[in-house]
Amino acid sequence: MDKLCNDIKQLIIEVLKLEDITINDIDSDAPLFGDGLGLDSIDALELGLAIKNRYNIVLSSESEQSRKHFYSVATLAEFITAQ
């Protein structure tokens, strides 16, 4: 699971062009949006598309479940593992 979390962190950094952040700067359990990493809705769309393409997973942007999966790197990793 640690490898998958690191892969997701690297994907976030690359897709969202967060050049000043390393995978060590991202806490796997911290929220991705708001007070955590501070991502916004446009970031969510870009990240969702990248996850869909990399892991071949379909996510619904309007689903409450998708919001739960996107809470943190750890919840994303759990979701991807379950698919």
C-alpha positions in Angstrom: 0.0 0.0 0.0 2.9 2.4 0.7 4.1 2.0 -2.9 0.6 2.8 -4.2 0.4 5.8 -1.9 3.7 7.1 -3.2 2.6 6.5 -6.8 -0.5 8.5 -6.1 1.5 11.3 -4.5 3.8 11.4 -7.5 0.8 11.5 -9.8 -0.7 14.4 -7.9 2.6 16.3 -8.1 3.0 15.7 -11.9 -0.6 16.3 -13.0 -1.1 19.4 -10.9 2.4 20.7 -11.5 3.2 21.1 -7.8 6.9 21.7 -8.4 7.7 22.9 -4.9 6.3 19.7 -3.2 7.9 16.2 -2.9 6.1 13.0 -2.0 7.5 13.3 1.5 5.6 16.6 1.9 2.2 15.0 1.3 0.7 13.2 4.4 -1.2 10.1 3.2 -3.9 10.7 5.7 -4.3 14.5 5.3 -7.2 15.9 3.4 -6.4 16.7 -0.3 -8.9 19.6 -0.3 -9.4 22.6 2.0 -7.1 22.7 5.0 -4.9 19.8 3.8 -3.1 20.0 0.5 -5.4 22.8 -0.6 -6.6 21.4 -3.9 -9.7 22.9 -5.5 -12.5 21.5 -7.8 -10.4 22.0 -11.0 -7.6 20.0 -9.4 -10.1 17.3 -8.6 -11.2 17.0 -12.2 -7.6 16.9 -13.4 -6.7 14.3 -10.8 -9.8 12.2 -11.4 -8.9 12.1 -15.1 -5.3 11.1 -14.4 -6.4 8.3 -12.0 -8.9 7.1 -14.6 -6.2 6.9 -17.2 -3.5 5.4 -15.1 -5.6 2.9 -13.1 -8.4 2.3 -15.6 -11.0 3.3 -13.0 -14.2 5.2 -13.7 -15.1 7.9 -11.2 -18.3 9.9 -11.0 -17.7 13.5 -10.2 -21.1 13.9 -8.7 -21.1 10.8 -6.5 -20.9 11.3 -2.8 -18.8 8.0 -2.8 -16.2 9.7 -5.1 -15.9 12.6 -2.7 -15.1 10.1 0.1 -12.5 8.3 -2.1 -10.8 11.6 -2.8 -10.6 12.6 0.8 -6.9 11.7 1.1 -4.1 9.8 -0.6 -4.8 6.8 1.7 -8.5 6.7 0.8 -7.7 6.9 -2.9 -5.2 4.0 -2.5 -7.9 1.9 -0.7 -10.4 2.6 -3.5 -7.9 1.8 -6.3 -6.9 -1.4 -4.5 -10.6 -2.5 -4.1 -11.2 -2.1 -7.9 
